[in-house]
Amino acid sequence: MNQNQIGKLSIFAITWPIFIEFALQMLMRTTGTLMLSRVSDDAVASVGVANQIIMFAILTFNFIAVGSAVVISQYLGAKKSTEEINSVVGSSLGINILSGIIMSLGVIVFSGTLLSVFGLKPELFAMAQEFLYIVGGALILQALITVTVAIIQSHGQTRYTMAVTLGMNVVNIVCIYLFVFGPFGIPKLGVLGVALSTVISQLLALIAHLFVLRRIVGVRVGIGHLTKWKLEHVAKVLRIGVPSSMVNISYNASQFVTTAFVSSLGAQMLTTKIYTQNIIFIVMIIGIAMGRGLQIVVGHLIGAGQIEEAYKQTFSTLKASLVISLAGVGLICLFRVPLLDLFTDSSDIIRMGSALLLLGFLLEPGRNFNILFERALQAAGDARFPMISALLVMWLFSVPLTYYLGIHLGFGLVGIWAAFILDEWVRGAVLYVRWKSRVWEKKALVKQQEAVNS
């Protein structure tokens, strides 16, 4: 897809493959857990703990992935030269190669120290460490996949990343089946088998993504691009990537604290929270996918100097996202009891979970406001404001309110969900005001005169 075609694509054409890709990633995690549960609950627990460490490492790779996606989107919109774009791609890949090596070595060397924080039993500790040695030692694969996917998607080629993710899922599921259940005389490897399956599927996915990047997208990166980074490009990537990723890191940290609050209410409340969020997750990724698609389109429009079109596109995308998300919530609520029945036969959990799912009619619209305006501002180059507002609202308002309503006043999960709703709406309202102010128009990474001269 060339630089002229991207602006003509609809948000839907870019977004639906991203939605499918996110859904497939969720499926891969769920399938692996279900298969491993046939081995033992201890095996599931050990992999779950190890993956907490892996996920934190992946969040650091997003610093470069998010930043490079926005920079490249604006450069494409501004019709920057192929060499200029290749240079940005090379710098981004080079930085994540270095980050991947450092993270891989760090996880291997400090695996014991990291796992000791969780206070695992000796047998769980051994399994989790075995998993970390293999999957953590191959983090460089994930580092490259993360940035490569972002670059391909910034060119509008979201269907190819979806197809590769589908292939990765198939490979991973087949390998887990072979290594965990041991058909045809294959040794049953348990946790080791899951780790090997993860690395094999990631390696094949990386090869496929690099092929798409070179042959389909047309980005050709040489050794010089990987090793000779332009300070201007690195600065722009970090200017967007660091604050954007800090929002995600802060959100995950706040969720960790919130989960601790829920745990204090008892195992049943924690289980209810987990089941409810698993069910509503399919609606959550609608907003996330729409936000990612909007970020790509707005980045191109800003780079091309089409400021008014970017402004209007954000509001039209928000309307569509709200309609789709509310329809999704309505469908889930219609079948909320049968869905919860899939997870549990506890009447108390089903009753509470049903009430929380109904609150999705208030929660998901707020989440859409928050996500879409955050992604639009980041795409426009105004990434610091969403970071600062998110940090202030989360830690000075939302987290204390979660404790106050849920624990102090004794409203339990309903109070905690009320705090979630207020958090999304308040952050969304702040970002809405920022977008309406149009201050972001001065934050573009590519000035219009610069675009015209390219």
N, C-alpha and C positions, 0 to 999 in steps of 0.2 A: 504494500500500500504506500503510495507516494505521499508527499507532504501536502498536496492539494486535496487529496481525497479525504483525509482525516476529518477536516472540518465539515464535510458533507455527510458523515456518518451520524446516525441517530444515537442518542444515549442508549436506547434499547439494544441496538446492534452491538455496541461495545460491552454493555453490562451483562447481558444474559450469559455469555460464556464465563464471565468472572463469577457470577452466582453459582453456576454449575461447578466451577473449579473449587470454590469454597465448600460446596456441599460434598464434593468428592473427597476433599481433605478431611472433612468431618467423618465421612464414611470410612476412610482408611483407618482413622484412629479408633473408631467404634468397633470395626471388624477385628482389628488386632487384639483389642481388649477382650472381645467375646471369645475369640479362639484361645487366647492365653488363659482365660478363666477355666477352660477345660483341663488345664494343667493343674493349677492351684490358685487359691486366693492370694497366697504369698507372692506368687509370680506376678500377678496383676499389680499388687501393691508395690513391689520392687521396681517394676518398669514405670509405674506412675510417678514414684518419687524421683527416679532418674530423669524422667522427662521434664520435671519441673526445672531442673538444672539446664537441660538442653534448650527448653523454651526461652529461658533467660538469655542464653547465648544467641539464639535466633533473633531476639529483639534487638540486640546490638548490631546485627547485620542490616537491619532495617534502616539504620541511620543513613547508610549510603544508598540503599535501594530506593527509599522514598525521595531523597534529595535528587538523585540522578534522574528519576522518572519525571519530576517536575521540570528540571533544567532541560532535559531532552525534549519534553513536550513543548516548552516555550521556544526552544531553538528550531524545532520542526515548523512550528507556526510562523516563526520569523524567516523561514527558508534559509537558515544558516547552511554553510557549505557542508558537504559530506565529510570532509576531513575534520572540520570543527566538531561535528557530532561524533565521529569515530574517536576523536581525542577525549571527549567527555566519557564515552563508553569505556575506553581503555583505562582512564584514570579510575573510574568506578569499579571496574573489574579488578584492577591492580590493588586498590585499597582493600577490597573484600578478600582477595587472596591472602594478603598479609594478615588481615583480621582473622580469617579462618585458620591460618596456621597457628597464630598466637592462641586463639581460643581452643583449638584442638590440643595443643601442648599443655595449656593450662588445665583443661578438664582431666587429662591423663595424669598429670603430676599431682594435682590437688583433689583428685576424686575422693580419696578417703576423708580429707578435711571437710569437703563440701557435704558429703553424705552423713558425717557425724552430727551435723546440725539437726538431723531428723530423728536421732535417737532410735535407729532401727535395730531389730534383733539381729544377732550374728548371721543367721541364714539369709535374711532379707538383705542385709548389708552386702553380703558376698554376691548375691544375684544382681543387685543394683550396680555394684562396682564393675562387674563383668559387662553389663550393658553399657555403662559409661565409657569403658575402655574402647569399645568398638564404635558405637554411635558417636560418642564425644570425640574420639580420635579421628573421625571422618567429618567433622564439622565444616571443614573447608568445602566439602561438596554442597552443603546447605548454604554456605556463604555465597558461593557462586550461583546456585540456583535462585536464591532470593533476588540478587541484583539483576541477573539475566532475565528473569520473568518480568521484573519491573520495566526493564528497557524494551523488551518485546511488546509489552502492553502499551507503553507510551507511544509506540508506533501504530496503535490501533489493532494489532494482530492478536486480539484476546482469544480467538477461536483456537489458535495453535497452542497457546499455553494450556487451555482447557483440554485439548486432545492429549497433550503430553501428560498432564495430571491424571487423566483417565488411564493411560497406559501404565503410569507409575503405580496407580492403585491396583490394577490387575496383576502386575508383576509382584507387588508386595503381598497381596492376598494369597497368590499361588505359592510364593516362597514360604510364607508363614504356615500355610497348610502342610507343605512338604516337610518343613523343618520341625514343626510342633507335633504333628500327628504321625509323621514317619511312614507314609505309604511306600509300597514297592521296596521295602527293606532299607529305606533311608533312615539314618539315626535320628531319634527324637532328641532335639537339642534344647527345648524349652526356651528360657529367656535368651540364651545364646542364639537360638534360631530366629527369634524376633529381631534381635540386633543385626544379624547378618542380612535378613530380609530387608530391613530398613536401608542399610548401606548399599545393597545391590540395586534396589529400586531407585535410590537417589543417584547412583552413578549412571545408570541408564537414562534417567530423566535429564541429568546434566548434559550428557552427550546429545540427546535429542534437542534440548533447548539451544545449545550452541550451534547445532545444525540449522535450526530455524533462524537464529540470529544472523547467521552468515548467508544462507542460501535464500531464505524467504524475505527477511527484513532487509538484507543487503548491507549489513554492517560488517566491515572487515577490519579486524583489530590485529595489529602486529605487535611484536615484542616491544618496539619503541613506544607504542601507545600504553602498554601495560607498565612500563618502567619509568617513562618520562612524563610525570604528571604536571599539568599546567596549574600553577597556583590559583589563577582566576577560576578555573573550572572546579577545583577542589573546594575553594572558598564558597562558591555558589551552591554546590552540592551539600556542604555542611550547614550552610545558612538555612536551608530548608529541612535537611534530614535530621539534624540534631533536635531542634524544637519539636518537629513533628513526632519523632520517636519518643521524646520525653513525655508527650501526652499519653502514649500507649503504656509506657513504663509506669507512669504515675497511676494510670487507671488500674493496671494489674496489681500494683502495690495496694491501692485502696480496696480492691476486691479481696486481697489477701487478709487485710485487717477486718473487713466486713465478714468474711467467712469465719474468722476467729470469734466475732461477736455472735454469729449464728451458732457456732459450736458450743458456746456457753449456754445456749438454750436447750441443748440435748441432742443426741444422735438423730432422733426422729425429725427435728426441725432442719438439721443439716441435710439429711437425706431428702426431705421435701424440697429444699432449695435446689439441690443438685438435679433432681428429676424435673422440676419445673423449668429450670434454665436449659436443660437438654432439649425439652420439648419446644420451647419458644425460640431456640437458637436458629431454627430454619427461617423464622421471620426476621430475626436480628441480621442475618447475613443478606437479606434483601436490601436493607439500608446501607450495609457496608459495601455491597457490590455496586449499588447505585452511586454511592459516594466516590468509589474508585473510578467508575466510568465518568462521572462528572469532573473529577480531577483531571483526567486525561483531556477531555474536550475543552475545559476552561483553560488549561495550560496552553493548548494549541491556539485558542482564540486570543488569549492575552499576548502570546508571542507574535501573532499576526496583527496586533493592534486593534482587534475587534472588541473593544472594551464593553460597549453597550450590549452586544450580542452575548458576551460572557455573563453580564449582569442579569439579563433576561433568562438565559439558559438555566441559571441556578434556580430561579423561582419556578420555572416550568418543570424542571426535574424534581423539585421538592413536592409539587402537587402530585405528580405521577407516583412518586415513592410513597407518599402518604396513603394514596388510594390502594396501592398494591399491598402495603404493609397492613393496613386496617382490614383488608379482605383476608389476608393470611391469618391475622389474629382471630377474625370472626370464624374462619374455618376450623382453627384449632380449638376455639372455645366451644364450638358446636359438638366436637368429639372429645372434649377434655377428659371425661371420665374413662372412656375406652382407652385413650392414650395413656393415662396414668395407670390403668389396669395392666398395661404391658410391663410396667416396672415393679408394681407392688400390689399386694392384696390388702394392705392396711387401710381401713376406712378413714382413719384420722389423716393419713398422708394424702389420700385422694380428696378428702374434703378441703383441706388447707391448700393443696396444690390447685384445685379447681378455682378457689377464690383468687389465688395469685395469678393464674392464667387470665382470669377476667380483668384483672388490673392492667393487663397488656394493652387494653384499649386506651389507657392513659399513658402508659410507659413508652410504647413503640412510636407514637407520633413525636414525642419529645426527643427520643433517640434519633429519629430521622432529622429533625431540625438541627440537632447538635452535630451529627456526622456530616451532613451535606454542606452546611456553612463552614465547618472546619476544613473539609477537603477543598472547597472552593477558595477559601482564603489562602490555604497552603499553595494551591495551584497558581494563585496570583502573585506569590512571592511573599505574602504576609503571614509567615509561619510563627513568628515570635508571639504575636497577640493571642492566638488560640492556646499556645503553651502556657503563657502567664495566667490567662483567665482560667484555664483548666486547673492549674496547680492551686490557685487561690480558692476557687469554688470547691474543689474536691476536699482539700485539707482544712480549710477554715469554716466550711459550711456543711458539705455533704457527709463526710465521715463523722463529725461530731453529732450531726442530726440523726444519722443512722443509729448511733449509740443511745441518743436521748429518747427517740421514739420507740426503738425496738427493745432496748434493755431497761433504761431508767424508768420510762413510763409504763413498761410492761406490755406494749402492743405486739411484741414478738415479730413474726415474719411480716405481718401486715404493716406494721410500723416501719420495718426495714424497707419493704417494697415502696411505701410512701416516700421514704427518703430517696430511693432510687429514682422515682418519678420526678421529684423536685429537682434532683441533681441534673437530670437530662434536660428538663425544661429551662432551668436557670442558665445552664451553660449554653443551650441553644439560643435563648433570648439574647444573651450577651453577644454571641457571634452574629445573630441576625442584625442587631443594631450596628455592629461593626461593618457588615456587608452593605447595609443601607447607607452608611456614612460615606462609602466609596473612598475611604482613605487608602485602601489597598491598591488603587489605581497608580499610586506613586511607588509601589514596591516591586514592580515587574523586574525580572532578572535581565530581560532584553528590552532596552528602550526602543521606541518606535523608529527613531532616526537610525539607530544601529541596525534594526531589521531591514530598513529600506536600503541601506548601503551594502548589505550582505549579498 
